[in-house]
Every structure is written in structure tokens, then in C-alpha cells.
């Protein structure tokens, strides 16, 4: 339920989309991403989801009880 810039169709990126964002944007220093961990919308199981580490490029699953950063995206 995120509204920004007059748009309400924001969402969390999938695991695959986050990996593309890491390789195509972050590594080229585009987008102002912190070297941190970001949640994806892709679930691993009932209590965990996939995340993308923007420090080293690795992906892993993590309990959704833990906090991580999010970066909302829109379709274009």
C-alpha cells in the first residue's frame, strides 16, 4: 500500500528482478542503493522469503520475522 509520485501500483520486486537490479543498476552505481540487504516478494516457504545482498550480490532466504530493507518498483 505504497503511494509515491502520484502512483499506487508500487510493489516489491521478485527475486529475479532484484538480481537484475543489483547487476544492471547497483554495480554501475545507478539508483542510490545502499550496500545492504533487500527483501524480494518471492517466498521461500511459509515463514521465509528470498533476499538480495547488495554488498556481495548473493541471494538467500531469511525468516520474515527479521527486518531488512525494501525497495519498491513499478512496471514500465
Secondary structure, DSSP 8 states (H G I E B T S, - for coil): ---BTTB---EE--HHHHHHHHHHTGGGT-S---SSEEEEEEEEETTEEEEEETTT--EEEEETTS--B--EE---
